[in-house]
Amino acid sequence: MHFSEDRIYNICHKIHDRLYLDELVDYTDEEEALRIIKKTVFDFLALNDQLDDQVRDKIRSLKKGVVEGTPEWEVLYKKYYEEELVKKKL
């Protein structure tokens, strides 16, 4: 799933605000906290995109040609995605 940069920034601000309002953190530097949240979210989304690409390539490389959107494709996608997560120790 892809989000626009504006949407990602909006989500980051909501995370930042919610952490403070729920008294889960007390920021000493709010701007630095927001930068860290943004970096974490962007890194997570980049990793997710990388894993998605790897899984799709793996499915495409199968000899039997599995069609995207079919139940078989969905099962393989979940299986291979989990395998990639384990490889990356996430």
C-alpha positions in Angstrom: 0.0 0.0 0.0 1.4 3.4 -1.0 0.7 6.6 0.8 1.4 10.1 -0.4 4.1 12.0 1.4 1.5 14.4 2.8 -0.5 11.5 4.2 2.6 10.0 5.8 3.5 13.3 7.4 -0.1 13.6 8.7 0.2 10.1 10.3 3.5 11.0 11.9 2.0 14.1 13.4 -0.9 12.1 14.8 1.5 9.6 16.3 3.5 12.4 17.8 0.5 14.1 19.3 -1.1 10.9 20.5 2.0 9.8 22.4 2.1 13.2 24.2 -1.6 13.4 24.8 -1.8 9.9 26.3 1.1 10.9 28.5 3.3 8.0 27.1 6.2 10.4 26.5 7.3 13.8 27.7 9.3 15.4 24.8 12.4 17.4 25.7 12.7 18.4 22.0 9.4 18.1 20.1 11.0 18.8 16.7 13.6 16.1 17.2 10.9 13.6 18.3 8.9 14.3 15.2 12.0 13.8 13.0 12.6 10.5 14.7 9.0 9.4 14.2 9.1 10.5 10.5 12.4 8.6 9.9 11.0 5.5 11.6 7.8 5.5 9.5 9.6 6.1 6.3 12.2 3.4 7.1 9.3 1.0 7.9 7.5 1.8 4.6 10.7 1.4 2.6 11.4 -2.0 4.1 7.8 -3.0 3.4 8.2 -2.0 -0.2 11.5 -3.9 -0.5 9.9 -7.0 1.0 6.9 -6.7 -1.3 9.2 -6.4 -4.4 11.2 -9.5 -3.3 8.1 -11.5 -2.7 6.5 -10.5 -6.0 9.8 -11.4 -7.9 9.9 -14.8 -6.2 6.3 -15.5 -7.2 6.9 -14.3 -10.8 9.9 -16.6 -11.0 7.8 -19.7 -10.3 7.6 -22.0 -13.4 3.9 -22.6 -13.0 2.9 -18.9 -13.5 0.6 -18.0 -10.6 -1.8 -15.2 -11.4 -1.9 -12.3 -9.0 -5.2 -12.0 -7.2 -5.9 -15.7 -7.1 -6.2 -17.5 -3.8 -3.1 -19.5 -4.7 -1.2 -16.2 -5.2 -2.4 -14.8 -1.9 -1.3 -17.9 0.0 2.1 -17.8 -1.7 2.5 -14.1 -1.0 1.8 -14.5 2.7 4.1 -17.5 2.9 7.0 -15.8 1.1 6.5 -12.5 3.0 6.7 -14.3 6.3 9.8 -16.1 5.1 11.4 -12.8 4.2 10.6 -11.3 7.6 12.2 -14.3 9.3 15.3 -13.9 7.1 15.5 -10.2 8.1 14.8 -11.2 11.7 11.9 -8.8 12.0 
